[in-house]
Amino acid sequence: MFKRFARCESGAVTVDWVVLTAALVGLGVSITAFLWESMTTTNGSLHRQLENHTISTTFN
């Protein structure tokens, strides 16, 4: 019974996809963690610039 189980390859593709997906999710999380501070400071800077911007409605 153990020999037959060891030779059986059904489900191997599913395991490959699970491992690949887990690796991609881990890569995405690590990249996000690495870039998080620079993304938030850039976002804050952009928010301040847009908040303080005035629109002139007259033609000079």
C-alpha positions in Angstrom: 0.0 0.0 0.0 2.9 2.4 0.8 4.6 1.7 -2.5 1.5 2.4 -4.4 1.0 5.7 -2.5 4.6 6.7 -3.1 4.2 6.1 -6.9 0.9 8.0 -7.1 1.3 11.4 -8.6 -2.3 12.7 -8.6 -2.5 16.0 -6.9 1.1 16.9 -7.6 0.1 19.8 -9.8 -2.1 21.2 -7.0 0.8 21.1 -4.6 3.0 22.9 -7.2 0.4 25.7 -7.6 0.0 26.1 -3.9 3.8 26.4 -3.4 4.1 28.8 -6.3 1.1 31.0 -5.1 2.6 31.1 -1.6 5.9 32.2 -2.9 4.3 35.0 -5.0 2.3 36.2 -2.0 5.4 36.2 0.2 7.3 38.1 -2.5 4.5 40.7 -2.7 4.3 41.1 1.1 8.1 41.5 1.4 8.2 44.1 -1.4 5.3 46.0 0.2 7.0 46.0 3.5 10.3 47.2 2.0 8.6 50.1 0.1 5.9 51.0 2.7 7.7 54.0 4.2 8.6 55.6 0.9 5.1 55.1 -0.4 3.5 56.7 2.7 5.8 59.7 2.7 5.3 60.3 -1.0 1.5 60.0 -0.5 1.6 62.5 2.4 3.7 64.9 0.3 1.2 64.7 -2.6 -1.7 65.1 -0.3 -0.2 68.3 1.2 0.5 69.7 -2.3 -3.0 69.1 -3.5 -4.6 70.4 -0.2 -2.7 73.7 -0.3 -3.1 74.3 -4.1 -5.4 77.2 -5.0 -7.2 77.5 -8.3 -7.4 80.9 -10.0 -10.6 81.5 -11.8 -9.6 84.8 -13.3 -7.7 85.4 -16.5 -4.5 87.5 -16.0 
